[in-house]
């Protein structure tokens, strides 16, 4: 009896068919080693066979609309021929496949490819037994087994460097999400883009969370959708920080300016979703499932993903090595950004030696240094005791895949308003930028203007 994917369960097989339909690259790879007989029910086999036949007939990969029409016509024909009695089960299965289910894509991809490749290799092994008995040459037997081992390994043949010359110079439009700092935008080509992993490193109390809120606010202000995952601060506290950053009103005074805050927020076009998880509770898969659900139920697709912060995330599959787990989480976050075509901005701790350094580097990172390998951009925050008194600090770019790294910026911070400014080292920092007396006068002016508007 031929083996089937029955042992993996119905949900696994339906997710497999969904990927076969929706993921062309997966289909290209798996169809080298897949047989429809590996599926259990006649309905599953029928849908899979239709997807394969569509690709053969039209020399392209189908989408849900085209496969619905294709299978509808085939069912009609097969009912007339007496091949199919009742089309309801076929249609129900196709509907579930097109609607899709939440999560599990990576597991099903990897598991099904491994399973089908093993079956293909086993069949090749069986074929070589009579070849050995018939005294076939070693080279013939080796070729049969080698061919089987290569099947399903992926069909990306790489790029011919010389032959690909012109294609290298075709300009591609890069969708960027700008930061709130022009000096950084200039350095990275306008902003961060899909699949970028950005890590802000700093000691305890340096203001890493405030930097993440600043990143999210800059995107939200420019009409982008922001997903902010907090594994530390509660939703209310994170929301208050955003209120302060977006309005310029100190956090301690926000409750006295609720109408002003509403007016500012009402003029913004993007969406900001804040989701809290307990420490070490969430994995990247947990976040992925949340975003998929938001997309399905509300049509919410994030343009930028904020994670506060990465050391508080558990790996999807934990190992006995905490340093390796940290590297796994970093890679998973980068993969999340690629999947949702959004940059992922996160933060992490520096070790104790970085607490009072005038300038921190990546070698001060707490835990595994390897967690920064998957990052596109890494920067450290340094704030001495004197810096904290003056509201200053250093922002040091230690890794930048877009252009120059090793760049140091002066920081001017006002964490009461979650306001962070970066200056070239040669620029003089005005320590009176956040003069309290001037700010009180500014707020009074805003209040008076709003009173006049409301009277109208």
Secondary structure, DSSP 8 states (H G I E B T S, - for coil): ----GGGG-HHHHHHHHHHHHH-HHHHHHHTTT--GGGSSSHHHHHHHHHHHHHHHHHSS---HHHHHHHHHHHHHHHHHHTS-S--HHHHHHHHHHHH--SS-HHHHHHHHHHHHHHHHHHHHHHHHHHHHHTT--HHHHHHHHHHHHHTTS-------TTTTHHHHTS------B--S-HHHHHHTTTSB-TT-EEEEEE-TTS-HHHHHHHHHHHHHHTT--EEEEESSS-HHHHHHHHHHHHH---GGGGGG-HHHHHHHHHT--S-EEEEE--TTT-BHHHHHHHHHHHHHHH----SEEEEE-GGG-B-SS--S-HHHHHHHHHHHHHHHHHHTT-EEEEEEEB-GGGSS-SS--GGGBSS-GGGGTT-SEEEEEE--HHHHHHTEEEEEEEEESSS--SEEEEEEEETTTTEEEEEETTS---TTTT-HHHHHHHHHHHHHHHHHHHH-
